[in-house]
Amino acid sequence: MISCGGGAGKQPANAKGFSEIEKELKSKFGDNAYFTDISIIHNKTIGNMISTTVTDAPESLAMGQWTMSQGVWNQTSDITLEIPEGTKAADFMFQLDDKINLSKLGGLIEKSKEQLTAEKNIENPSLTMAHIYFPKNGDVSKAEYYVKLEPENGGTTFTFSYTLDGELIKMDY
């Protein structure tokens, strides 16, 4: 049996679909991988593109920047971190777990779409990008989920930002 991948590229922008994308990330990089960012960009023609900066050995200070498009993973660059003396590299990274996960992000996409439909009367808004923001200073309390939506046929982009607990911080457009 041959698998060409691409499962993550076709997942819907909801909790279940993003849970599958998280499984793909864990399959590619391991359950214990450390990330500094994860973005899922949705293109109507080619589906989801995933961009991430990841390592399985934080103490090495070496990370890889990776993208997945149409089911194919490519490493786009190597990154070497510089951290303040006396700190641990892992303190400036996050793992996909109960606190930060893509299922929660997918659920927030659904919540954002409902809010946009209710408040702005925009039917079937579509995802342009979903992103986990992790502050460079490692303050996990300031980490956020970002959701960018636009009307089905293009137009104004609406950006929603949420706390890790799923509380809306603001909606911008």
N, C-alpha and C positions, 0 to 999 in steps of 0.2 A: 504494500500500500504506500502510495506516495502522497505527501501533503505539500501543497504549494504555499501554505500559509494564507494570509489575507483575511483570516477570520476577523481580526481586530479592525481591519479596514472597512468592513461592511456592517459593523455593529450600530444599532440605533442609539440615538442620544438620550438614553434613559438609564436608570439604575442598573437594570439587568444587562444592557449592552455594555455599559462602562465597567461592570463587574467582569465581563468577558475580556475587555481590554486589559484590565488589571491582571487577569490570569495569563494573558499573552506576555505582559511585561515580566511577570514572575517566571514564566517558562523560559524567556530569553535571558534574563539577568539573574535569576535565582530569588528564592523567597526572602533572603536576607540582604538584598541589594539596598544601597543607599543612594538617594537622589538629591539633587539640588533644584531640579525643576522637571515638570512634566507638562506638556501641552498637547492637546488633541485639536487639530484643525480639521474642520469638515469642508470638503469640496463636493458639490453636488455631482460632479462628473466622476471623480475617482474615489470618493468616499473619505474615510478618516486617514489623516496623516498624523503620526505620533512623533513628537520630538522630545528627547530627554537627555539629561546629563546624569551619568550613573557610575557607580563603582561597587565592587564587592569587597574592597579592602580600603576603608576610609583612611586608615593610618598611613597608607602609601602616598597620600595626597594626589594620586593620579586618578583622573576620571576620563570617561569617554563621552563624547557627544554623539548621539545616535538619532537617526530618523527612520521611520517605517512608512513607506508609501506603496500602495498596491501590493501589500503582503511581503515586501522585501525590506529587510533591515540593512542599513548602511551606516558605518561609523564615519562621521564627517570630520571629527577632530579629536585630538588628545588634549586634555587640560591638566595643568598642574596647579593645585591650590596653594595659596599662601594664607597661613592662619596666624593669629597672634600667638606669641610665645606663651607656653603654659596652658594652652587650650587643646582640646581634642578635635580632630577634623570631623568626627561624627556629630559633634554638637552643632555643626553648620549644615547638616543634611537631615533628610527625613527618610523614613521607611514607610512602605505601604502596609498599614495595619489597621487596628480598630480606630485609632485617632485620625489618621489621614488615609483616605482611600477613594478609589474611583467610583465605587458604588454610590457613595454619598454625593460626589460631584455629579454623577448622572441623575440622581434624584433632584438635585438643585437645578439642573437644566429643565427638568419637567416642571418644577415649581416656578422657575423664571418664565417659561412659556405660558403657564396659566396666568401669571400676573400680567404679562404683556398683553395677552388676549383680553383679560378683564379690564385693565386700566387704559390701554391704548387702542382697544378694538382691532388688534392685529391678529388675523386668523392665520394659523399654521406658521408661526415664526420658525425660522430654521437656525440651527447652530452654525456659527462661523468658527468659534474657538472656545475651548474650555481649558482652564489652566490652574495648576496648583502653584500658588506663590509662597515661597519660603524666604523669609528675610535673610539678607547676607550676614546679619549679626547673630543669626541662630536663635532668635527669640520666637519660639514656637507659638507663643500667645498672639503673635502678630501675623502668623501664617493665614492665608486666605484662599478661598476658592473663587475663581473668576469665571463668569459665563458671558459670552458675547453672542447675541442673537440679532437677526435682521428679518425684515418681512420676507415672505416666500419669494417675491420677485425682486429682491434687493432694496436698497434704500438706506435709511438711517440705521446705524448699528447701536444697539442697546447693550450696555455693559452692566452686569450685576456683580457685586462683590459680597461675599458671605464669610462669616467666621467659620472656624472648623466645626462648630456646633450647628451650623446651618442657619444662623441668624443673619438676616439681610443687613448689610452695612449701608449700601446705597445702590441706586440704579442711576446710571448716567446715560445721556444720549446727546 
